[in-house]
Amino acid sequence: MTVTTPSSVGEMRGLPSLGPEGTALLRLLDDTFEGWGVYAGASPMTMPPLLPAADLARLDYYDNFPHQAVVAAPLDLAARATSEFCRESGCFPCDALQPASLGLPSASCYAVYIDHQGREVADDTLVTVVGWCFRKEQHYEDLRRQLGFHMREIVAIGSRQHAEAHLTAFTARINAFAEALDLPLRREAACDPFFDKGSSKALLQRLTPVKHEFLYEDLAIASVNTHRNFFGDRCGISLASSGGPAFTSCVAFGLERWLSALTRRYGSWSAATAAVLRANAAGPAI
């Protein structure tokens, strides 16, 4: 049974659309995950959809994730006489563009760290955001793998203990929600190269994974991530209590991937929506 409603062209390009039922379920899931964060004490924030490429470069983003990176550039109006949009290829030529100084982030949390740069924070700071994220993929597949998608994150900034406790609490929350949904998930260690491959931090990452994913079948739909004090150090985020660099961790939910998992599990938008409503009603109070 087909439950997605993307256009075939949009789906091939990793840009499928959602109809009313899919949109309603996406909003229900996002409200659910945001509610978890707010109950835990997170401040909801709205972040910009693009970030300065220079800021992302300072966080080693283009060294660690060049295969996912997508950038944006305005048109060079002075070059329009000789370099115009090519209808045959469907592209603007490179010499028709100004330098690409804007990056489209692959995760919502980057904007949070950049927004907090140079600031002091309390040991128990929590922020929750949802945003459009962008990843260049080798191939795109309906709601499972997209060029542009929504990611809800709940981000901890503060002491080491706070960052670690955040992941412990939300790991339990995700497991309980999956059980209430009757959605079998498995938790697996993954690797995000936040650190230079030759550094002592990279060795520590190999010994102690910094990322665990929650997979439905072969699809990661959520993750819990610790960055130790990497972003606190790079962004100059300091602890008000000690003056040292803050530790960070985040919990991430790929909303369209949840849609894919739930509709594969239940077979229709209505059945998937009913399952989420039941899980919310039966789950622990927030």
Summary of the structure (lengths in Angstrom):
residues: 286
radius of gyration: 20.0
end to end distance: 34.3
largest distance: 63.2
contacts: 881
relative contact order: 0.17
helix: 38%
strand: 25%
